[in-house]
Amino acid sequence: MASFKLLFSDYFDIDQSVINQYGALNICLSADMPLFIDPFLLFASEDEEYKKLHQNLIDHILILKDIAIEDKESAENNSIFRFPERKQNWLGVSKFGNDGRGLGKDFAKKIIKSFNGFYNSFGNEKISAETHIEKLTIMNDRIGRDFISDFTTNLILDFLLQYTQTFALKHLKPNQIREFSINSIFNKDFKRWMPKKYQLPYLYLEEKGDFIILTPLDILTKDEAAINNSEFYSNFLSVANSIKNVDLRNSINEYFRSQLPKKPTKKDRNYAVNKTAIKFPEIIDYYIKSKEDNKETVSKLTKDKIRKLTSELIEALSSLGEILFEKSDFYKIVPTSYDESLKRVHYLKDVIENNDGYRVFYHEGIPIAKEETIQRIFRLTWFATPFDVNSEVNNGRGPADYKVSYGSEDSTIVEFKLGKSSSLSRNLANQTDIYKKASKSASDIKVILCYNDGEVKSVERTLNKLKLVDQEHIIIINASPKKSASLVK
């Protein structure tokens, strides 16, 4: 069993295959996973319980609509429009920790305005087979996947907690489970949330440890929800041209063209789409119907993305953490900011270059090239550290990758970049110096990950040009595939 207690399976001393067989995401207990619950996957499922959950979502949003219309002047102060962040599922956009904002007064204002305006007919669709809450995002790009995921999580919370409780009672030890009373049942008569008790896994190794929510993999998405604003705008013409009603199709296309200048920009085109959708709102329902008609394909593509993410991030993270734990003093460092940050980077460099750690940066022989993925992996290797490690801290001059602190007077900025980045030269020359001035950080470290020897040489040429050769705070990590020792002559 792993000694590196970062993933749920490791923390609770169970084999990862147990969670996989149950169908749950093996969450990371140090930072949110970049995943979201997509209600369309509930709709598209063959599981009757999922279908019922989807209908409950619609029923609840229609209750909100009725209140928004009947009491539009004061509805925004009604607590029924507040949905807290359910941070215990460890899903979202936070790269460190699991805190989020939830849906508060700003959401209430937007949704009330929508129901009293463009979306007044929400729930009375005649083109799509069912009503979908994602429809509310189509003409409002400020209500996006976070809204969809947070709203859905709150509305299916009882299901998620029962799902987690079932797993915990079957697979975990009594000392790893505790009873929690959680507001998860909506009383339609009183229009308020009521508490229910659950036996749940919790962070039992910590004082006053919080409970944990497991989520089924088959309702998660990596990117946007299946029905989303950006895709509607991108596919507007193809949706319009698929409409069988010839008169309506021609009217939409003619009106759309009338809103465009001779040489339209993307902004002009989006404006024309917006104006056309306001005049012909049924096109939104045709877009949603196209999703319904292809729900099997949508579900398969989503599952493929989730499978890819779990292999790239979760498995890579677990493997890298184990290597660092077993083959270095990475997790035994006593704090002081710059020196110890530098030691950690060199431990990381040694593991990647000399102890097969490079393998975790590849999937099926292809480099994981996204900076966000690399940054998440790097950040999460700071598990069990006494440092205060903030990712993408913004102190007025734009976000830096990491600010590592030990007390108010000792901090270090750490930049983690790809060697092939076209902006690397500019970054080396300017970026961290700007961050240092803004945050009053005493030191900075730049870590550059290269996927082949050519990238290493290119970075070395850049350093030579900038007169930054042999600087201890600039570390190149060569993550190129290594030959087996038996093949090296």
Secondary structure by P-SEA (a helix, b strand, c coil): cccccccccccccccaaaaaaaccccccccccccbbbbcccccccccaaaaaaaaaaaaaaaaaaaaaaaccccccccccccccccccccccccccccccccccaaaaaaaaaaaaccccccccccccccccccccccccccccaaaaaaaaaaaaaaaaaaaaaaaaacccccccbbbbbccccccccccbbbbbbbbccccccccbbbbbbbbbccccccccccccaaaaaaaaaaaaaaccaaaaaaaaaaaaaaaccccccaaaaaaaaaaaaaaccaaaaaaaaaaaaaaaaaaaaaaaaaaaaaaacaaaaaaaaaaaaccccccccccccaaaaaaaaaaaaaaaccccccccccccccccccaaaaaaaaaacccccccccccccccccccccbbbbccccbbbbbbbbbccccaaaaaaacaaaaaaaaacccbbbbbbbbccaaaaaaaaaaaaaacccccccbbbbbccccccccccc
